[in-house]
Each structure stands twice: as C-alpha cells, then as structure tokens.
Amino acid sequence: MRCGSRGEPRPTGLSAALFTFDGFRRGVRDGLPLGLSIFAYGLGFGLVAAQAGFGIAKAVATSAAIYSGSAQLAAINLLQTGGATLAALFATILVINARYFLFGAALQPWLGQVSAPKAYGSLLLLGDANWMVTMRAIAAGEEDRAYLAGTGTPMFVGWLTGTAIGAGAVSILPTPEALGFDLMLAAFATAMTTAMVKVRGDLVPVAVGAAAALIIGKLAGPGLAVIGAGLAGGAVAAVTFRGKTGT
C-alpha cells in the first residue's frame, strides 16, 4: 500500500485502484456547473427536435442513445434538409463523435486501472466538458476513478431534462434562435478550442476545419459541412502530430 496525494491509502493492484463514493461525490460537485449549462443546451436541442417532428419520448431517447449535442443537431439538420439516409446519419454521428476515441485513449492510463464495468460505465457519461475537468483533476493528483462518473452525472441528467422540457414546451417557448441557443454549440466549441490550443501551430487544424466548413456549407449545407470540417481538421491534426513525433 502507498499513500495517495489526498492522504488515503493508495492500493497497488489493478482491481484495487480507488473507485469510491467520495470520489464520485467530488465529481458531482465539480460537475454541477457543467450540468446547468448542458441543461440549457439540451433545452435548445429539445426545441429543435420538436420542430423537426420529434415527440418528447423520441427526443429524450435520441439524447440518451447518442448523447452528443453536435452530432444530434447535425443529424436533425440532415433530416430537415431531406438528405437523411441511414448511411448519412451513421456517418455524421460517427465522424463527429470520433473525438471520443481520443478522449478515451487519453484517459486509459488512469481509468484503465479499474475493472472494465467501472471503466466503461464511467465512459458512458463522458462528454467534452467533463473530460477536460477530469484531465485537469488528474494533472492535479486526483486518484479516485469514480470522479469521472461523478462529473458526468449532472451533465447527463441536465441533458435529458433539458431535452424533455424543450421538446414538451415547444409550443410556448420562443424559437432556439430567439433564445440564442443556436449559438451555444459554436460558443462551446470555441471555448474547448481555446482551452486546448497550447502553441500557435495548434491553430492550423482549426483554421483548416473552419475553411472546410464554410466551403462545404455553401455547396452542400450545414449538415455535411460539420462532417467535412471534422474530417479536414482531423486529417491535418493527424499529419501535424506525426510530423512532431517523427513517426
């Protein structure tokens, strides 16, 4: 046994890595502000989904199954523009959510020290915001793996609750544009980019993705623009990373 940074005994075995209610509680505490913002985001999605013909149950089921505002909004856009083949919807969700493979890979050395049910159960609650919060906590010495699930719980609850209220109150609430919810995705993505950019060279994939989005948006609409921007920016980021590592 070794002593962790918070003073608790730190187990050395894989299955004995810390995963406690105290860690979960700390995560919930840090995740509450995220949950409030995600609630507003979910409200906007619920309004958009209802306007596209989704009932409350369908909108909430979509939010629970996909749990990705950007992918869900892009899919709704495809449905509204008539370009929603099953293949197009699948490609949209896959491309936009591909970043979670990278998020999971970044967490693996830390989260992989607990059992598979605990690790994968925690990853089901993974979002952009609580990934960043958890990575900062890990850098600060957080050793309790339940922290990730704790940060994700308020976000998941806020997302589903906002979706349900937005879809149910579409007849009495203003349009998403009137409430400014149509800018939330762009604002959130900008905040994520600002936090993740460390050097000037990191802006190159961002610029490429933005240019691709503008061009493809003009030619094929916003739904495909999201996919194209993700592929273009991701490809440039991959090439840049390979160049830095010399592989």
Contacts in CASP RR format, 6 or more apart in sequence:
PFRMAT RR
TARGET T0000
AUTHOR 0000-0000-0000
METHOD contacts of the structure
MODEL  1
MRCGSRGEPRPTGLSAALFTFDGFRRGVRDGLPLGLSIFAYGLGFGLVAA
QAGFGIAKAVATSAAIYSGSAQLAAINLLQTGGATLAALFATILVINARY
FLFGAALQPWLGQVSAPKAYGSLLLLGDANWMVTMRAIAAGEEDRAYLAG
TGTPMFVGWLTGTAIGAGAVSILPTPEALGFDLMLAAFATAMTTAMVKVR
GDLVPVAVGAAAALIIGKLAGPGLAVIGAGLAGGAVAAVTFRGKTGT
1 9 0 8 1.000
1 10 0 8 1.000
1 11 0 8 1.000
1 12 0 8 1.000
2 9 0 8 1.000
2 10 0 8 1.000
2 12 0 8 1.000
3 9 0 8 1.000
3 10 0 8 1.000
4 10 0 8 1.000
4 143 0 8 1.000
5 141 0 8 1.000
5 143 0 8 1.000
6 141 0 8 1.000
6 143 0 8 1.000
6 144 0 8 1.000
8 18 0 8 1.000
8 143 0 8 1.000
10 18 0 8 1.000
10 143 0 8 1.000
11 17 0 8 1.000
11 18 0 8 1.000
13 113 0 8 1.000
14 112 0 8 1.000
14 113 0 8 1.000
14 114 0 8 1.000
15 114 0 8 1.000
15 115 0 8 1.000
17 112 0 8 1.000
17 113 0 8 1.000
17 114 0 8 1.000
17 143 0 8 1.000
17 145 0 8 1.000
18 143 0 8 1.000
18 144 0 8 1.000
18 145 0 8 1.000
18 146 0 8 1.000
19 114 0 8 1.000
19 118 0 8 1.000
19 144 0 8 1.000
19 145 0 8 1.000
19 146 0 8 1.000
20 144 0 8 1.000
20 146 0 8 1.000
21 146 0 8 1.000
22 144 0 8 1.000
22 146 0 8 1.000
23 144 0 8 1.000
23 146 0 8 1.000
23 147 0 8 1.000
23 150 0 8 1.000
24 144 0 8 1.000
24 146 0 8 1.000
24 147 0 8 1.000
24 149 0 8 1.000
24 150 0 8 1.000
24 153 0 8 1.000
25 150 0 8 1.000
26 142 0 8 1.000
26 144 0 8 1.000
26 147 0 8 1.000
26 150 0 8 1.000
27 146 0 8 1.000
27 147 0 8 1.000
27 148 0 8 1.000
27 149 0 8 1.000
27 150 0 8 1.000
27 151 0 8 1.000
27 152 0 8 1.000
28 150 0 8 1.000
28 151 0 8 1.000
28 153 0 8 1.000
28 154 0 8 1.000
30 133 0 8 1.000
30 137 0 8 1.000
30 147 0 8 1.000
30 151 0 8 1.000
31 130 0 8 1.000
31 133 0 8 1.000
31 150 0 8 1.000
31 151 0 8 1.000
31 152 0 8 1.000
31 153 0 8 1.000
31 154 0 8 1.000
31 155 0 8 1.000
32 154 0 8 1.000
34 129 0 8 1.000
34 130 0 8 1.000
34 133 0 8 1.000
34 151 0 8 1.000
34 152 0 8 1.000
34 154 0 8 1.000
34 155 0 8 1.000
35 154 0 8 1.000
35 155 0 8 1.000
35 157 0 8 1.000
35 158 0 8 1.000
35 159 0 8 1.000
36 154 0 8 1.000
36 158 0 8 1.000
37 129 0 8 1.000
38 129 0 8 1.000
38 154 0 8 1.000
38 155 0 8 1.000
38 158 0 8 1.000
38 159 0 8 1.000
39 158 0 8 1.000
39 159 0 8 1.000
39 161 0 8 1.000
39 162 0 8 1.000
40 162 0 8 1.000
40 181 0 8 1.000
40 184 0 8 1.000
41 69 0 8 1.000
41 159 0 8 1.000
41 181 0 8 1.000
41 184 0 8 1.000
41 185 0 8 1.000
41 188 0 8 1.000
42 63 0 8 1.000
42 69 0 8 1.000
42 158 0 8 1.000
42 159 0 8 1.000
42 162 0 8 1.000
42 163 0 8 1.000
42 166 0 8 1.000
43 162 0 8 1.000
43 163 0 8 1.000
43 165 0 8 1.000
43 166 0 8 1.000
43 173 0 8 1.000
43 179 0 8 1.000
43 181 0 8 1.000
44 162 0 8 1.000
44 166 0 8 1.000
44 176 0 8 1.000
44 179 0 8 1.000
44 181 0 8 1.000
44 184 0 8 1.000
45 59 0 8 1.000
45 63 0 8 1.000
45 69 0 8 1.000
45 72 0 8 1.000
45 73 0 8 1.000
45 76 0 8 1.000
45 162 0 8 1.000
45 163 0 8 1.000
45 166 0 8 1.000
46 54 0 8 1.000
46 59 0 8 1.000
46 63 0 8 1.000
46 162 0 8 1.000
46 163 0 8 1.000
46 164 0 8 1.000
46 165 0 8 1.000
46 166 0 8 1.000
46 167 0 8 1.000
46 168 0 8 1.000
46 170 0 8 1.000
47 166 0 8 1.000
47 167 0 8 1.000
47 170 0 8 1.000
47 173 0 8 1.000
47 175 0 8 1.000
47 176 0 8 1.000
47 179 0 8 1.000
47 181 0 8 1.000
48 73 0 8 1.000
48 76 0 8 1.000
48 176 0 8 1.000
49 55 0 8 1.000
49 58 0 8 1.000
49 59 0 8 1.000
49 62 0 8 1.000
49 72 0 8 1.000
49 76 0 8 1.000
49 163 0 8 1.000
49 167 0 8 1.000
50 56 0 8 1.000
50 59 0 8 1.000
50 166 0 8 1.000
50 167 0 8 1.000
50 168 0 8 1.000
50 170 0 8 1.000
51 170 0 8 1.000
51 175 0 8 1.000
52 76 0 8 1.000
52 79 0 8 1.000
52 80 0 8 1.000
54 62 0 8 1.000
54 167 0 8 1.000
55 167 0 8 1.000
55 168 0 8 1.000
56 164 0 8 1.000
56 167 0 8 1.000
56 168 0 8 1.000
59 163 0 8 1.000
59 164 0 8 1.000
59 166 0 8 1.000
59 167 0 8 1.000
60 160 0 8 1.000
60 163 0 8 1.000
60 164 0 8 1.000
60 167 0 8 1.000
62 72 0 8 1.000
62 163 0 8 1.000
63 69 0 8 1.000
63 72 0 8 1.000
63 159 0 8 1.000
63 160 0 8 1.000
63 163 0 8 1.000
64 160 0 8 1.000
66 72 0 8 1.000
66 75 0 8 1.000
66 93 0 8 1.000
66 97 0 8 1.000
67 124 0 8 1.000
67 127 0 8 1.000
67 156 0 8 1.000
67 159 0 8 1.000
68 93 0 8 1.000
68 96 0 8 1.000
68 97 0 8 1.000
69 185 0 8 1.000
70 96 0 8 1.000
70 185 0 8 1.000
70 189 0 8 1.000
70 226 0 8 1.000
71 92 0 8 1.000
71 93 0 8 1.000
71 96 0 8 1.000
71 97 0 8 1.000
73 185 0 8 1.000
74 92 0 8 1.000
74 93 0 8 1.000
74 96 0 8 1.000
74 222 0 8 1.000
74 223 0 8 1.000
74 226 0 8 1.000
74 227 0 8 1.000
75 84 0 8 1.000
75 89 0 8 1.000
75 92 0 8 1.000
75 93 0 8 1.000
77 221 0 8 1.000
77 222 0 8 1.000
77 223 0 8 1.000
78 84 0 8 1.000
78 88 0 8 1.000
78 89 0 8 1.000
78 92 0 8 1.000
78 223 0 8 1.000
79 89 0 8 1.000
81 221 0 8 1.000
81 223 0 8 1.000
91 227 0 8 1.000
92 223 0 8 1.000
92 226 0 8 1.000
92 227 0 8 1.000
95 226 0 8 1.000
95 227 0 8 1.000
95 228 0 8 1.000
95 230 0 8 1.000
95 231 0 8 1.000
96 226 0 8 1.000
96 227 0 8 1.000
96 230 0 8 1.000
99 128 0 8 1.000
100 126 0 8 1.000
100 127 0 8 1.000
103 126 0 8 1.000
103 127 0 8 1.000
103 128 0 8 1.000
103 131 0 8 1.000
104 111 0 8 1.000
104 123 0 8 1.000
104 126 0 8 1.000
106 131 0 8 1.000
106 135 0 8 1.000
107 123 0 8 1.000
107 126 0 8 1.000
107 131 0 8 1.000
107 134 0 8 1.000
107 135 0 8 1.000
107 148 0 8 1.000
110 138 0 8 1.000
110 145 0 8 1.000
111 119 0 8 1.000
111 122 0 8 1.000
111 123 0 8 1.000
111 145 0 8 1.000
111 148 0 8 1.000
112 119 0 8 1.000
112 145 0 8 1.000
113 145 0 8 1.000
114 145 0 8 1.000
118 145 0 8 1.000
118 146 0 8 1.000
119 145 0 8 1.000
121 149 0 8 1.000
122 145 0 8 1.000
122 146 0 8 1.000
122 148 0 8 1.000
122 149 0 8 1.000
123 148 0 8 1.000
125 148 0 8 1.000
125 149 0 8 1.000
125 150 0 8 1.000
125 151 0 8 1.000
125 152 0 8 1.000
125 153 0 8 1.000
125 155 0 8 1.000
125 156 0 8 1.000
126 148 0 8 1.000
126 152 0 8 1.000
127 152 0 8 1.000
127 155 0 8 1.000
128 188 0 8 1.000
128 192 0 8 1.000
129 155 0 8 1.000
129 188 0 8 1.000
130 148 0 8 1.000
130 150 0 8 1.000
130 151 0 8 1.000
130 152 0 8 1.000
130 155 0 8 1.000
132 192 0 8 1.000
132 195 0 8 1.000
132 196 0 8 1.000
133 151 0 8 1.000
134 142 0 8 1.000
134 147 0 8 1.000
134 148 0 8 1.000
134 151 0 8 1.000
137 147 0 8 1.000
166 173 0 8 1.000
173 179 0 8 1.000
176 182 0 8 1.000
193 206 0 8 1.000
196 202 0 8 1.000
197 203 0 8 1.000
197 206 0 8 1.000
201 240 0 8 1.000
204 236 0 8 1.000
204 240 0 8 1.000
205 233 0 8 1.000
205 234 0 8 1.000
205 236 0 8 1.000
205 237 0 8 1.000
205 240 0 8 1.000
206 233 0 8 1.000
208 232 0 8 1.000
208 233 0 8 1.000
208 236 0 8 1.000
209 228 0 8 1.000
209 229 0 8 1.000
209 230 0 8 1.000
209 232 0 8 1.000
209 233 0 8 1.000
209 234 0 8 1.000
209 236 0 8 1.000
210 229 0 8 1.000
211 232 0 8 1.000
212 225 0 8 1.000
212 228 0 8 1.000
212 229 0 8 1.000
212 230 0 8 1.000
212 231 0 8 1.000
212 232 0 8 1.000
212 233 0 8 1.000
213 225 0 8 1.000
213 226 0 8 1.000
213 228 0 8 1.000
213 229 0 8 1.000
214 225 0 8 1.000
216 224 0 8 1.000
216 225 0 8 1.000
216 228 0 8 1.000
216 229 0 8 1.000
217 223 0 8 1.000
217 224 0 8 1.000
217 225 0 8 1.000
END
